[in-house]
Every structure is written in structure tokens, then in C-alpha cells.
């Protein structure tokens, strides 16, 4: 028994000979019941007040009630074998989908007596009954033969996601194989708001794989409720899931960057230290948070400055700071070039000074002139004395 739960997978079990319930979900949503054999119980599967569950590839036989839904809505039930149950299926509100998209078909019913003859503007010979439909007022695509081929289930959570215009949000996508299914699954999406973009990481997953669907909105994305359809395709197998994206307009203004240092393009030496600063404000008075990313890897949080040291890889690096007010964000990027530190220059040995020839000649002339003047003075003195 499962109560008040979601995201549960009930698979690959044999459930039999219970006086009340084989599998019981109460007030539980977005669960998967798959690849079980459920027999000889009062209720094979009982889902009171449980919505948006997936029930697929189960063999449900010889129960009083094969499946019983009361107060439950929007469940998806397909590729099950309902065999010789006293009451094959009962649904009070009849809001569930009892088949997969054509040509995958619905369920096999041992009491279905229709024909695959191309009636009702449908092709003949496709393995899906065309007359006496919907079977039991439920299944518009009853299968002519029991389900025995491998397939996979598609799960997308959450069912509803809200996002402010200009921000991003994501959905988790999983595939679950059964009956030997082993192929890869290709994912796509439709219904994304105009101007918004989406991406899967990755968009091709193994049969038991996982992916994240990211929706990127812009400030111009119109508010509203958008129904997104996620399609999963593998060969002839096509499965879809619909989720809601609620885009809201945020009256909040993003923070603004007032100043930064150093300049957007800077150079630092290998293993050197450099501090980067950002100054931002928010007109709404919201608390500002900071996240720093060096070459795409987060390296610091919640501080308007960061000191980078120990860069040994030469060449170009990027440093980004994301400034957020909790609703919207802005960012700034520095381009950092790291260069190798040159070795210190060696001290040259002193060279002997060599006088210029012109200087030597001038000095010689001065010496000669001095000697001549001295001789003149001596001669004058001698002449006066002789006189």
C-alpha cells in the first residue's frame, strides 16, 4: 500500500492471492506501476483519490476487479493485459487516458470481441481494434493481441513549474525499460513560449537514462500558463508527457553594476596574485548575492571581491561574477591573460672607459697652450731683469 506519495516506481513484482488489494495507492500522484503480474486478488489495482499516475505493461488476471479507480483523475493506463477478471476495469469519473498515442495503442482485453477491419476511418491490420469502441467505455484503441514486446515508460517531474520571466527553470526526465527493451531514447519538446529556448542535457538517453530539460525565458517572455509536451521516441515507440510551465512577471528590477576593477582585459604574471572587485546596487533594496566563476568553475560566493592567485596555465582565462537579488541577475566578465615571468636580468661586468680621440686632441692643445703661456711669462720676467 502506498499513501500520500509521489515519484514511486512499483515494478517487476508478482502480486497474488490477497483477500483485498494487490496494489493500492491512496491519495498518491505521479507514480509508475509497470511490468507487474497481478492475479487472484479482490482488487488487482485500486487507486482511490490518486491522480496523474502511469500504469503500463502489467498483466492483470483472475481478479474480482482488475483495476478500480474512484475519485481519481488524469491517470494514464496503456499496454496492460486484462485477462479474465470478473470486472476488468472500473473508473468512476472516466477522466483517465486508456491508451498511448497511435499507433502504440491501448490495452489488451480478453473480453474484447471487436475487429481490426479499418472501420471508423482507421487503418485495417494495425493490431488495434476498430469496432465496438471504446471498449468498456474506456479504451478507444484496444489491442488485438496481448502485450509481449519490450517498451519503456516516460516520467517527467514536476508536473507544474513556475518561473519569473528572464529566469530559467528545469524538469527531470527519466525513462524506464521493461520486457528487455534496450534501445536509446530521443527527447524533444514542443509548446515552449515564443522567444524562450530549451535544451536537454542530454537529448539522447539510454533506455534507463536520465535527462534535465532546461527552459530559458527572457524578460520579454509573455506571462501565462504554457502546456509543454515532452516527446520520447525510440524506433516505433513514441511516448509523451505534458507538463505546465507558468511564466510570471516579476515587478522586481535586476541589480545593476556600478563599477569594477581592474579593467575588463588584464594581464597577470604566472603564480601572481590579483584582486578583482565589483560594486553593485539594487533599486528595490533586495539583498545582493555574488557568485564567482573562474573558467566556468565556481570559485567564490557572496563577496563583492575575490583574490585570484596561483594561476599556472599560460594564456587566456575568464573570470565571471554573477550578481543576483534572488530573482534576477546580471553578470560581468574579465578576460585575464597569464604570462610567464621573465628571469631577472644578469648584471653586466664593467667595461673600461675609452676616451674619445677628439677629447684627447683638445686636452693636448690645452697642455701646449699652457706651456707656451708659461714660457712667455718667464721670458718677460727675464727681459725686465736684464733691462
Secondary structure as UniProt FT lines:
FT   STRAND          2..3
FT   STRAND          9..11
FT   STRAND          14..16
FT   STRAND          21..26
FT   STRAND          32..34
FT   STRAND          37..39
FT   STRAND          43..48
FT   STRAND          54..56
FT   STRAND          59..61
FT   STRAND          65..70
FT   STRAND          76..78
FT   STRAND          81..83
FT   STRAND          87..91
FT   TURN            101..104
FT   STRAND          108..109
FT   TURN            110..111
FT   TURN            119..121
FT   TURN            124..125
FT   TURN            136..138
FT   STRAND          151..157
FT   STRAND          160..164
FT   TURN            165..166
FT   STRAND          168..178
FT   TURN            179..180
FT   STRAND          185..190
FT   TURN            194..195
FT   STRAND          197..201
FT   STRAND          204..205
FT   TURN            207..208
FT   STRAND          210..216
FT   TURN            219..220
FT   STRAND          224..234
FT   TURN            235..236
FT   STRAND          237..248
FT   STRAND          256..261
FT   STRAND          265..269
FT   TURN            270..271
FT   STRAND          273..281
FT   TURN            283..284
FT   STRAND          289..294
FT   TURN            295..296
FT   STRAND          297..301
FT   STRAND          305..309
FT   STRAND          315..324
FT   STRAND          329..339
FT   HELIX           357..386
//
